[in-house]
């Protein structure tokens, strides 16, 4: 006898998904599928190109060269004062006041954030064939987007290490803390990604709004300039930018040879995990109607 399945028309409340165990269960249960899709997406990104995966290294090097010329030589952006302040007037930090190193690290981290946010509104809307499959876990698509976006910052940091050794001759031991310091950026991007992925299906203009906002936010983040350039009266408000916290802490451990601001790091990690949980709940609440809209 065929089994009769009755689906309730009552929508599941958002609060039902506000459990960390659900997020962890999704990531663990579908880890193999997430890995397969992430690898496929990285490979397809440069499919048919002559340089292939080498673009993951060429791209950050080209960006480094162009931005360094424009901002380092044309606009004469420098980090001399910031470097002296962060190194306490000593050479223990093992880094000069050159523009290239602080900029390259800040740009790599912001590029990761920007790519995750800009891709999120279209990550589900462009996969209608998967969304309409009842058995496919569409909630993993934003996770795949975040993982595949990690290729650029990883390649950029590898290039940065080579450039740093060539310029300064050394890398501070605190650089080992870089993955820990940058860790809060991943759950934050995932939380934003889940929210924008669901919203992007219902409101197609979201992708254009996020593109404009990320371009503007780059200039409100200490990518091209040190945070010391911000007036003291505005600096507290300015540092509410979570990406700015990650960039400043990353520069501290990678370039200046100093420990990060663990207090700010802890607050940001807690906030990022909370945002990830909220983003998951919003997406799962909206998931029911995604196939009807696409």
Order of alpha helices (4+ residues) and beta strands (2+ residues): alpha-alpha-alpha-alpha-alpha-alpha-alpha-alpha-alpha-alpha-alpha-alpha-alpha-alpha
